[in-house]
């Protein structure tokens, strides 16, 4: 299903690029079609049609992008961050002894020497 939507989305994006390039700017549709747009649809009919087509393709592009994003998102959302999961996976269980050892009498404690 998602592959089909992505294919349709790609086709709409290519059509949207073509239609935007055909809009009137410094020549627009007339320069691309050698002036046949005026004779085919009238002088303003082509521009109105291209404008409505651009609007429709833009709405379809954004709608499909949102739909694909919603369908392909993670199904079970968790509140743990990726860093927290990584830290938990690297955590090592170390056994810490509860006994404390006191220094023995055999160990010599260094004395301060005074040089006067």
N, C-alpha and C positions, 0 to 999 in steps of 0.2 A: 504494500500500500504506500509506504513512504517513498520507495523508488519511483513509483508512478507519479506521485505528487512532485518529486524533485524533477522528473522529466518534464512535466507540464510547467513547472516553475522556470526551468531553463528555456523552454520555448517562449514563454511569456516575456522573459527578460530579453531575449534576442529580438522579439517583435517590438518591445518597448524601446530598445536602442534604435531600431530602424525608424520607428515612428517619430521619435524625438529628433532624429537627424533630418527627417523630411519636413519638419515644421518650418514655417517661414522665419527667416532671420535675415540673412543677406541674399537670399535667393530662395531657399526653402524648396518646396515641392515643385515649383515651376522650373528651377534650374536643374533638378534631378530628372524630371520627366520631359525636358525640352519644351516646356510651355503647354503641354497637352492637358495639364490639370485644369486650366481655365476653360478650355473648350469642352472638357468632359463633364465637369460639375459646376461650372459657373465660376465667377471670380471669387466669391466668398464661400461657396459651398465646400470647396476642398479644405479650406482652413478650418471651418466649423467641424467638418467630419474628422479631420486630423486631431483637433483639440479634444473632441469627445472620445475618440479612440485612445488618445494618450491618457486621459483621465480614467477610462475604464481599465486599461492595461495596468496603470499605476495602482489602482485599488486592488485589482486581482493579484498583482505582484506582492503587495504588502500583506494582503489576506493570506495568501499561500505561504509566505514566509513565517507568519505567526502560527499557522496551522501546522506546518512542518516542525517548527520549534516545539510546539506543545506536544505533538505526537512522538517526537524522538527524544524528549527529555527523560530524565531518570524516573523510573516508575515509583520507587520508594524513596522518598526524600528523607534524609537524616539531618540531624542538627549538628553532628560532629563535623569538624573541619578535616580537611585532608592532612594538615599538619598534626592534628591530634591523633588521627588513625596511624600515621607513620610513627609517631612517638610511642604509641602503645605497642606497635609491632616490634619495635627495637628494644623494648624494655626487657632487662635481664633480671631474673629473680636471684638475688644474692642472699645467702643465709648469713645473718649477722649474729654472732654469738652474744648471748645475754650475760656472760661472765666477764668480769674485769680482772685482770691480773695485776697484782701489786709488784713493784720492783723487789727483788730479793736482796738479802743482806750481802750477797756475794758481789753484787754490782757496786762499783765504787763511784761515789758521787764526787765529781771534781770540786776541789777546794779552791777558794780564791787565794791567790798568793799575793802577799804584799811585799813590795820592794821598796824599803825605806833606807 
